[in-house]
């Protein structure tokens, strides 16, 4: 009700919250503005999206890792365990996967979780000892057509999202099927998202790919039996 008889309450403000959300969504669609700021409600609901993954690389010193998508490049720090795995001869026995969505803030920083896993049947006693010392823990899983004990490692990534730059076709991963990275933009009413900066994943004068100035290893994957674990990203680890 209007507690002030002499004052007219605007129609939009008088609507309950669900109705206001529906009204705004319809208005945005009608004017074709879904890509120009109408993707969220006045209450600042998060916006969910996905980005097709083209490549997955890591700096050879293990300090930086990048997922290259069609729209953005997602760059984050590699933890000590990842750096150790990059130097390990058995690294192709490890399958990496992101868990859920990356949470992207207005300044283009993001946070996410990942898992590294190796089936016990694929490992030698030396492999098991190395992975346990690196921080992997025993677990029992059933995934796809494989069931049994594994060694598994969970981690959290913190990084920054950059505007994508074109990659050479030779530097794109040959996935067995299209893969997508899912993200959620944590919108509020405080202001628009900062413009994504140009990716630090570039090519040197000799044509080699660099990540923040450091040569990279490229993930190979999806096309041979060793890559058939079919986790969230059907890839092998730093071949």
LINNORSUL-V672710 format. One record per pair of residues at least 4 apart in sequence whose ideal C-beta (glycine too) atoms are under 6 Angstrom apart, sorted by the first residue. I is the first residue (numbers start at 1). GAP is how many residues later the second one is. D is the distance in whole Angstrom. If there is no record, write none. Layout:
i->{I,I}
gap->{GAP,GAP}
d->{D,D}
//
This chain:
i->{2,9,9,15,15,21,24,28,28,28,33,34,34,39,40,40,40,40,41,44,44,44,46,46,46,47,47,48,49,50,50,51,51,51,51,52,52,53,53,53,54,54,55,55,55,55,55,56,56,56,57,57,57,58,58,59,59,59,59,59,60,60,61,62,62,62,62,63,64,64,65,65,66,66,66,66,67,68,69,71,72,72,73,73,73,73,74,75,75,76,76,78,78,79,81,81,84,85,86,90,91,91,92,92,93,93,94,94,94,95,95,95,96,96,97,97,97,97,98,98,98,99,99,101,101,101,102,102,102,103,103,103,104,104,104,104,105,105,106,107,108,108,108,108,109,110,110,111,112,113,114,115,116,117,117,118,118,119,120,123,123,131,131,132,135,136,136,139,139,140,141,142,144,161,162,162,162,163,163,165,167,167,171,173,173,174,174,175,175,176,176,179,200,201,202,203,203,204,204,209,211,217,219,219,220,220,221,221,221,222,222,222,227,230}
gap->{7,4,5,4,5,20,17,5,6,10,5,4,5,8,4,5,7,147,4,143,144,145,138,140,141,138,140,136,134,130,132,18,20,21,130,18,128,16,126,128,14,118,13,112,116,117,118,11,117,163,9,159,161,7,159,4,5,152,155,157,155,157,153,16,20,21,24,15,147,148,11,13,7,9,135,145,7,5,112,93,89,92,89,91,126,128,87,84,85,81,83,4,5,76,53,54,50,6,152,37,146,147,144,147,25,29,22,24,143,22,134,136,20,141,18,134,135,136,14,16,134,14,16,81,82,83,8,10,81,8,81,83,6,57,79,81,4,81,87,87,52,53,86,88,51,49,51,47,45,43,41,39,37,33,35,5,33,31,29,4,5,5,20,4,18,15,17,11,13,9,9,5,86,35,34,35,37,33,35,34,4,5,38,46,48,48,49,4,47,46,58,54,12,10,8,4,6,4,6,7,5,21,16,19,16,19,6,14,15,5,12,13,9,4}
d->{5,6,5,4,5,5,6,5,5,3,5,6,6,5,6,5,6,5,5,5,4,5,5,5,6,4,6,5,6,4,5,4,5,6,5,5,6,6,4,5,5,5,4,6,6,5,5,5,6,4,5,4,5,5,5,5,4,5,4,6,5,6,6,5,6,3,5,6,5,5,6,5,6,5,5,6,4,5,6,6,5,5,5,5,4,5,6,5,6,4,3,4,6,6,5,5,5,5,6,5,5,5,5,5,5,5,5,5,4,5,4,5,5,5,5,4,4,5,6,5,6,4,6,5,6,5,5,4,4,5,6,6,5,6,5,5,5,6,5,5,6,5,6,5,5,6,6,5,5,5,5,5,4,5,5,6,5,5,4,4,5,4,5,6,6,4,5,5,5,6,5,4,5,6,6,5,4,4,6,5,5,6,6,6,6,6,5,5,4,4,5,5,5,5,6,6,6,5,5,5,5,5,5,6,6,4,5,3,5,5,5,6,4,5}
//
